[in-house]
């Protein structure tokens, strides 16, 4: 059975629901979990280019927002795992490709299951999230438990 589950999360409410389910599954089978959050590098860089022409404090605010999202997402995973008595490590990074980062971390951390959601966001962000899930499915040989949002 599975011994180490990767729980990638963007910190959204849907992702938190999926993390809870992943932690509960890990508890039932005696597996450890790794919480993982990745911030896209280029999303911030594009925004920072725009900032040069407006408010220089905005760059600091945006960077703090990215950091705050990562901390909140990993704190949620850690809390859920601790409450369930599941061994947990958490990891955050920046990368130009969220799917590639997920696959790379799953392999580096010797995870034998990736437990994730496909979307939960509307419009273009939802489209991107859906593409990320598809790229993870197509880009690795590790089993993926993929949860779709009821409205997808």
C-alpha positions as CSV (number, residue, x, y, z in Angstrom):
1,X,0.0,0.0,0.0
2,X,1.0,3.6,0.0
3,X,3.6,4.8,2.5
4,X,4.2,8.5,1.6
5,X,1.6,10.8,0.1
6,X,2.3,14.2,-1.5
7,X,-0.5,16.8,-0.8
8,X,0.1,19.7,-3.2
9,X,-2.1,22.7,-2.2
10,X,-2.8,26.2,-3.4
11,X,-4.4,27.1,-0.1
12,X,-7.9,27.4,-1.5
13,X,-10.9,26.1,0.4
14,X,-11.3,23.2,-2.0
15,X,-7.6,22.3,-1.6
16,X,-8.0,22.3,2.2
17,X,-11.0,19.9,1.9
18,X,-8.9,17.6,-0.2
19,X,-5.9,17.9,2.2
20,X,-8.2,16.8,5.1
21,X,-9.3,13.8,3.1
22,X,-5.7,13.0,2.2
23,X,-4.6,13.2,5.8
24,X,-7.5,11.0,6.9
25,X,-6.6,8.4,4.2
26,X,-3.0,8.5,5.3
27,X,-4.1,8.0,8.9
28,X,-6.2,5.0,7.9
29,X,-3.3,3.3,6.0
30,X,-0.4,4.4,8.2
31,X,1.2,6.6,5.6
32,X,3.2,9.8,6.1
33,X,2.3,13.0,4.2
34,X,4.3,15.9,2.6
35,X,2.5,19.1,2.2
36,X,3.6,21.1,-0.8
37,X,3.0,24.6,-2.1
38,X,4.5,26.1,-5.2
39,X,4.3,29.7,-6.3
40,X,4.8,30.3,-10.0
41,X,7.9,32.5,-10.5
42,X,6.8,34.2,-13.7
43,X,3.4,35.3,-12.3
44,X,5.2,37.4,-9.8
45,X,7.8,38.6,-12.2
46,X,5.2,39.8,-14.7
47,X,3.5,41.7,-11.9
48,X,6.8,43.2,-10.7
49,X,7.5,44.6,-14.1
50,X,4.2,46.4,-14.0
51,X,5.1,47.7,-10.5
52,X,8.1,49.6,-11.8
53,X,5.8,52.1,-13.3
54,X,3.5,52.5,-10.3
55,X,4.0,52.0,-6.6
56,X,7.3,50.5,-5.5
57,X,5.8,49.3,-2.3
58,X,3.5,47.1,-4.3
59,X,6.3,44.7,-5.1
60,X,7.0,44.2,-1.4
61,X,3.2,43.7,-0.7
62,X,3.0,41.2,-3.5
63,X,6.0,39.2,-2.3
64,X,4.6,39.2,1.3
65,X,1.2,38.0,-0.1
66,X,2.9,35.1,-1.9
67,X,4.8,34.2,1.3
68,X,1.7,34.5,3.5
69,X,-0.3,32.2,1.2
70,X,2.5,29.6,1.4
71,X,2.7,29.8,5.2
72,X,-1.0,29.5,5.6
73,X,-1.3,26.6,3.2
74,X,1.5,24.6,4.9
75,X,0.2,25.5,8.4
76,X,-3.1,24.0,7.4
77,X,-1.5,20.8,6.2
78,X,0.7,20.5,9.3
79,X,-2.3,21.2,11.6
80,X,-4.5,18.6,9.9
81,X,-1.7,16.0,10.1
82,X,-0.9,16.7,13.7
83,X,-4.6,16.5,14.7
84,X,-4.8,13.1,13.0
85,X,-1.5,11.8,14.3
86,X,0.1,11.6,10.9
87,X,3.8,12.1,10.3
88,X,4.1,15.3,8.2
89,X,6.7,17.4,6.5
90,X,6.0,20.5,4.5
91,X,7.9,22.1,1.6
92,X,7.4,25.3,-0.4
93,X,9.2,26.5,-3.5
94,X,9.0,28.7,-6.5
95,X,9.0,27.3,-10.0
96,X,8.1,28.3,-13.5
97,X,6.0,25.1,-13.8
98,X,3.7,24.0,-11.0
99,X,3.1,20.5,-12.5
100,X,6.8,19.9,-13.0
101,X,7.5,21.0,-9.5
102,X,4.9,18.7,-8.1
103,X,6.3,15.7,-10.0
104,X,9.9,16.6,-9.1
105,X,9.1,17.0,-5.4
106,X,7.1,13.8,-5.3
107,X,10.1,11.9,-6.7
108,X,12.6,13.6,-4.6
109,X,10.6,12.9,-1.4
110,X,10.0,9.3,-2.4
111,X,6.2,9.8,-2.5
112,X,4.2,6.9,-3.8
113,X,1.0,8.8,-4.3
114,X,0.0,12.3,-5.3
115,X,-3.3,13.4,-3.8
116,X,-4.6,16.6,-5.3
117,X,-7.5,18.6,-6.7
118,X,-7.9,19.6,-10.3
119,X,-9.6,22.9,-9.9
120,X,-12.0,24.8,-7.7
121,X,-11.3,28.1,-9.3
122,X,-13.5,29.9,-11.9
123,X,-12.5,31.4,-15.2
124,X,-8.9,31.5,-16.4
125,X,-7.4,30.5,-13.0
126,X,-9.6,27.4,-13.1
127,X,-8.5,26.6,-16.6
128,X,-4.9,26.9,-15.4
129,X,-5.5,24.6,-12.4
130,X,-7.2,22.1,-14.7
131,X,-4.1,22.1,-17.0
132,X,-1.8,21.7,-14.1
133,X,-3.6,18.6,-13.0
134,X,-3.6,17.2,-16.5
135,X,0.2,17.8,-16.8
136,X,0.8,16.1,-13.5
137,X,-1.2,13.1,-14.7
138,X,0.7,13.0,-18.0
139,X,4.1,13.8,-16.6
140,X,4.8,11.2,-13.9
141,X,4.7,7.5,-13.2
142,X,3.5,8.0,-9.6
143,X,-0.2,7.2,-9.0
144,X,-2.3,10.3,-8.8
145,X,-5.6,10.5,-6.8
146,X,-7.3,13.4,-8.5
147,X,-10.4,15.1,-7.1
148,X,-12.6,17.2,-9.4
149,X,-14.6,20.1,-8.1
150,X,-18.3,19.3,-8.3
151,X,-18.9,22.2,-10.7
152,X,-16.1,21.2,-13.1
